Amino acid sequence: MPFVSVRNVAHYYEWITSRGETPTGKPVMVFVHGWGGSSRYWEETARALCDRFDCLLYDLRGFGRSRDPDRSQSGDRSSKASLEADYSVNTYAEDLATLLDAFGLERVWLHAHSMGTSIATVFLAQYPNRVERAILACGGVFKYEKLAFAVFHRFGGYVVSLRPAWLRKIPWANRLFMARFCTKPCPTARAKPFWKTT
């Protein structure tokens, strides 16, 4: 599996192009998945677009096949401040900038989903000259309530950093998870890669 070091965290990535996994020189579209997802979410979309774009898919830190800072770096990463910094939207936006630098990509198209839209929005605000166009799908607009956001962010950070193995053992949990993305149940063989974390 291909990994690239992004700010000392190993990130899984893959290219989907008209030549398979080799960039062709076409415009690059980078896909940013949502919370609880992975780059697998985008595979079929990328295949449908690879005649016009070289598609770069990657897993956010702590999701999919990417590592999280607790497993990638030495030292104590258990402090509250470290956890919040490691999984903040700003951190993910900086990761995206570093990923583009690692591949020498100056200007890209972005396609983001759910939490990925928040990441893309922060990225667009910080690096407007690096984006040709952005497609933001299923982004939520919420009234900001500091306490509610802090609780969700802290809980989400713990879930991502711990990646509890017991969660996969709960009967029907995988079907409930996939129900967020599909109008009807997927065959188990098709749904399993979305659920698998390693």
N, C-alpha and C positions, 0 to 999 in steps of 0.2 A: 504494500500500500504506500502511496506517495505522501510524504509529510514535508512541510516547510516550517522552519522555526520563525514564529512571529512573536517578537518581544519575549523570547525565551520560553515560549509555549509551543509544543508541537501541534500543528494544525493539519488535519487531513484535507487534501484537495484533489480534484480531478478536472481534467479538460475533456469536454465533449465537443468535437468538431467534425467537419465533413471528412476529415482524414483520421477519425478515431480519437486518439489522445494527443495529437500533435497540432499546435496552433498553426493556422494557415495564413495569418496576416489580415484576416477580416476584422471588423470592429469587435471588440471584446464586450460580452455581457457577463457581469458578475452577479451571482445569485446569492441572496442573504435569506436564510431560513428563519422561521419563527421559534418561539420558546417551546421547548419539548420536541423540536424537530431536528432534522439533519439535512445534509445535502441530498440525501436520497429522495427527499420531497420533490426536488427539481429535475430529476433525471429525464423523465418523459418530456417535460417542457423544453429542456435543453436540446434533446434529440429533435424535437419538432422545429427548433430555431437554428440548428447548426448549419443549415444551408446559407444563412445570412450573417451568423455571428460565430465567433469562437467563444464557447461558453465555459466559464470558470466557476465551478462549484466548490464550496468549502464548508467545513463544519466549524461553527463558532466554538470558542474555547469552552470546555466543559460539556459539549454536546456531541452526539454522534461518535465518530472515531477520533476526534481531536482530544487532546489531553486537557486536564485542568491544572492550574498552577500548583495545587497541592501535590500532584503526582509528577509534575514536570520539573520542579525546582527544589533545591535543598533549602533548609531553613524552616522556621516556624511560620506557617501560613494560616494559623488558626485564629488569629486576632480578628475582631469584628471589623476594624478598619481595613485590614488586608482583604477580607472577604468582600466587603462592599466595593472596594476599588477593583478587585479582580473581575467582578461580574456587573459592573455598571454599564449603562448604555454608552457613556463616554469611552470606557475602556474598549468596548467592542468596536466603536467607530475608529479609535486609534489603531486597533488590530487590523481593520480593513485597510487603512492607509498604509500600514507596514506591509501587509500582504501585497498590495499593488506595487509597492516599491520593490519587494522581493522578486517580482516578475517583470519589473521594468515597465509597468503600465502607467502611462501618464494620464490618459483620459479613457473612461469606460462608460458603458451603459450599466445601470443598476436595476435589478429586479428583486424586490424585497417583499416579504410576506409577514404579517402579524408583527411580532416584536422586531423582526428585521426591518420593518418600516420605520420604527423609532430609531434604530441604528442608522439607517440610510438618511433619515432626516437630520440627525446630528452630523453625520458625515457631510451631507450637502451644505450645511451651515458652515462647517469648518473648512471644507475643500471644494468650493463651488466650481473651480476651474478644472477639477478632475473628473467631472461627470458630464457626459454628453446629454443624456436623458435618463430619467428615473421612472420606473413603474412601481408604484407602491400599492400593494394588494392587501385588503383586509386589515388595514391599520385602524386602530381604535382611537376615538377622540373622547377623552374622559375629563371630567372636572377634576382638577388637581386638588387632592386632599393629602396634605403632607403625611399624616399618621398612616392612612391607608396605603399610600405608596411605599412608605418606609417598611411597613409590615410585609407587604407583598414582595418587595425587593429582598428583604432579609430572608424570608422563607424560601423564595426562589433560589437565592444564592446557596442556601444550605442544601436544597434538593440537588442542584447541579453539582456542587462540590462533593457531596456524599454519594450520589448516583446509587441509591440503595438497591441492592440485588433482590431484596425481598419484594420490591414493587412488581417485578416481572413474574413472581410466583402467585400473585393474587388472581384467582380465576376470573376470566373475562376482562381483565385489566387492559390487555392488548386491544380487544375489540372496542372497549370504551374509548381508549386513546385514539384509535383509528377513526372512530365515529366523528371526531372533530373535523376530519378532512374529507370524508366520503359520504355520498348519498345512500350507498348500500354497502353491506359487508364485503370486504375483499377476501379472496381465498387466502388461507393461512400462509401458503408459500409466498404470496405477494405482499402480505401485511408484515410478515416477520422481519424483513430488513429495516422497516421503519422503527420497529420496537427495539431491535438489537442495538446495544450501546457499544460493543467492541467488535 
